[in-house]
Amino acid sequence: MIDLIFEMIRYVLTLSFGIFTAALFLDIRAEKKSLQILFAFFAIDGILQGALYYSVGFSEIVAIYPLITHLPLVLLFIIAFKKRIFAATISVTAAYMSCQIANWMSTIAITLGMEGVTEDVIYSLSLVMTFIVILKYVAEPIAGLLNKPDKSLITFGIIPIAYYVFDYIVTIYTELLYEGNMIAVEFSPLLLCILYIVFCATYFKQYEQRQEVDNRNRLVQMKFEHSKKEIETIKRNEKDLALIRHDMRHFLSVLSEYIDNGETDKARDYIYDVVESLDKTTRKKYCSNENINMILSCYESYVEENNIDFQYTLQVSAEIAISDVDMTSILSNCLENAIKEVSSFDEGKPRKIELKIIQKNEKLLISMRNPYKVKPKFIGDMPVSCNEDHGYGTQSIRYTVEKLNGNCQFSADKGQFTVQIIL
């Protein structure tokens, strides 16, 4: 009698574990209506299984369990809770897979000779502990994953679904695994290997797509910031020009007075001062390519404020085969990294940046060189940063260059950090 009671407790816990764990994975909240639906399903399915237990036997129930419990549970989530088919299927199979922790503990108990009531107690306690862990640590992140589009769920769902099918084939509908069948035994690591490969390939593709979107958004934001700086520069120059126009009568009066007094040297110096003031209102033209001009102009103030000796060689036409966004990403990241590094130098130490952009034989060669304070560390051929928020500049450069089927190389030698790019 005691054996039957504990076996029933084990059975009830397993059914409730599967239902409520799957519900947690789907982010079904513990609200009155939701709980009523889940408990109603639990009661109806429990009564059905109880009737079948006395009419056809336990082994037959296990064989048809997918039809009397798992499939109806998936349909319940779809119809009553408006969940997607794929997400509902994953939640049920993932809950089924989570039961294997308690099954494994039960197997250990049997192996150690603790059968009957002791085994049922160990199984039940393991199931309760597993549910507590899932409730506290696992349910929320899985619920977040299952809210993503179906395409994104392939990586996550393939493992529990494949395990569900495999477990039923080799342990329930047959006993191939327990009989030590060579094919069944070897299929387990084969399945694990295949799932791992699929997981890696799918995850990498999704990661790469996310990276592309993130980089594209970052480049658009960078372009926007550069445009803002350009507009600010234009407004500032217009203001300066307005002041110069306003003071032009004064300038001419002073100049006329110098000439009338025969002070030609003072007149000449005064003209030079006026010309210099006018030059400051003109945006510097670095080369014939407007986008490169705009990028370099945006960093002029940083270069001047930090007393940086910026030397450049630009041999590039007005039109190049690289989009403005991609050129902005590459050149801006190079400049930002170089300016940030040399700006950290103590006063008196030379702050110098050398830039070369040369267009030759339909190829674009970009080279940036600057001294460094501390030699950067490399992993492979990529420099890495110890700071969590740094190091994305070089990654973005490489990503953009490789996307354009180009080559880039980073090096640090003899106190100089160099970026060389061929596009």
Residue, then its C-alpha position, 0 to 999 in steps of 0.5 A: m500500500i505504501d509503495l502504491i502511495f509513493e508511486m502515485i505521488r511520483y506520478v502526480l509530481t511528474l505530471s505537474f512538473g511537466i505542465f508548470t515547467a513548460a508554462l514557466f518557459l512560455d512566461i505564463r504568469a501565475e494569474k488566477k485565470s492562467l492557474q485555473i486553466l493549468f490546474a483544469f488541464f492537470a486534473i483532466d489529464g490526471i483522471l484520464q491517465g488514472a483511468l488508462y492505468y487501471s484499464v491498459g496498464f502503466s507501460e501502455i500509458v508511457a507509450i501513448y504519453p505524447l498523445i494523451t499529455h504532450l500533444p494536448l499540452v502543446l495545443l493548450f498553450i497554442i489555443a488558450f494562451k495564444k503561444r506560437i507552435f514552435a515555442a510551445t513545442i520547445s517548452v514541452t520538450a524542454a520540460y520533458m528533458s528537465c525530468q531527466i535529472a530526476n530520472w538519473m538520480s533515480t537510476i543511481a538509487i536503483t544501481l545502489g540497491m535502493e528500490g521501491v519507496t526509497e527510489d520514489v522518494i529520491y526521484s520526487l525530491s530531485l524533481v522538486m529541487t529541479f523545479i525550484v532551480i528552474l523557477k529561480y534561475v532558468a525560467e526567466p532567460i528561457a522565457g526571454l528566448l522563446n519570445k524571439p522569432d521562430k527563426s531565432l529559436i532553431t538554435f535553442g529548440i533543436i536540442p530538446i526536440a531531438y532529445y525527445v524523439f531520440d529518448y522515445i525511440v531508444t528507451i520507450y518504444t524500444e529498449l535498444l539503449y538498455e540492450g547495449n545495441m551498438i547503433a543506439v549507443e553510438f548514436s548518442p554521441l553522434l546526435l550530440c556531435i550533430l547538434y553541437i555543429v548545428f548549434c555552432a553554425t546557426y548561432f554564429k550566423q545569427y551572431e554575425q547578423r546581429q553584429e552586422v545590424d549593430n555595426r550598421n547602426r553604429l556607423v549611421q550614428m557615427k555619420f550623424e555625429h559627424s554631420k552635426k559637427e560639420i553643421e556646427t563648424i559651418k555655423r561657427n564659420e558663418k558667425d565669424l564671417a558675419l563679424i568680419r563683414h561687420d568689422m570690415r569698415h573698421f579694418l579698411s579705415v585702419l589700413s587706410e590710415y597706415i597707408d596715409n602715414g606711410e607705414t607700409d610694414k604695419a599695413r602689410d602685417y595688418i593685411y596678413d592678420v585679416v587674411e589669417s582670420l579669414d582663413k580660419t573661417t574656411r574649412k580645410k580641403y585635405c583632398s578632392n574626396e568630400n567624405i574624407n574631407m568631412i571626416l578629417s574636418c570633424y577631428e580638427s578641433y581634437v587635433e588642435e586642442n591636444n596639440i597633435d602634429f597631424q601629418y597626412t598624405l592623401q592621393v585620392s580622387a573625388e569618387i572611390a568605390i567604397s561607400d561613405v558609411d564604410m569609409t567613415s567607419i574605417l577612418s573614424n575608428c583609426l583616428e579616434n584610436a590614434i587621438k585617444e592614445v597620443s592625447s594620453f601622453d605627458e606634456g613634452k612627449p611628441r604627439k604625432i599621427e601620420l595618415k596616408i591614403i593612396q589610390k592606386n590601380e583601383k586599390l585604396l591603401i590606408s595607413m595610420r601610424n602613431p606612437y603608443k604609451v604602453k605597448p598593446k597586447f595581441i591575441g593572434d593578429m588582433p590588439v586587445s584591450c583590458n578595458e571592458d568598453h574599449g577594443y571595439g574600434t579595431q574590431s569594427i575596422r576589421y569587420t568592415v574591411e573583411k566585409l569589403n573583401g579587403n585586408c587589414q593588419f595591426s602591428a606594434d613595434k619600436g614604439q609605433f602602432t600601425v594600421q595598414i589596410i588594402l581595399 
